[in-house]
Amino acid sequence: MLTAHKGQPRIEALFTLYFLALLVQALIERELRQGLQQAQIDQLPLYPEARACRRPTTEHILRLFSLAERVSVLAGEQIVRVFPPTLTELQRQVLRLLGVPASAYLAST
């Protein structure tokens, strides 16, 4: 069992991280919704089966990018080749609306 001395800083740290995660989530949603408004786009096909979504959430956005993968081919410990993710037009559109250039998403790390 954690004593009050050891447990309290951990709990405070956990709440701080949770607050920061919620803040980032809110900022992503706000940025996308403002981008939609500026581009005069009423909805995006973010729901399953490409159904229209008027109020995109961070969950929808993250799901959209969940299968985009960068593949690195290794020979021993050396990287031989890197295959960047292939983005769909919808993914590119969402990045534009968020103000994120696709090149930043596709750039090698």
MOGI-V497493 format. One record per pair of residues at least 6 apart in sequence whose C-alpha atoms are under 6 Angstrom apart, sorted by the first residue. I is the first residue (numbers start at 1). J is the second residue. Records with the same first field share a line. If there is no record, write none. Layout:
I = J + J
This chain:
25 = 58
29 = 57 + 58
31 = 98
32 = 97 + 98
35 = 97
43 = 52 + 53 + 54
44 = 52 + 53
45 = 51 + 52 + 53
46 = 53
68 = 85
69 = 85
70 = 83 + 84 + 85
71 = 82 + 83
72 = 81 + 82
73 = 79 + 80 + 81
74 = 80
84 = 106
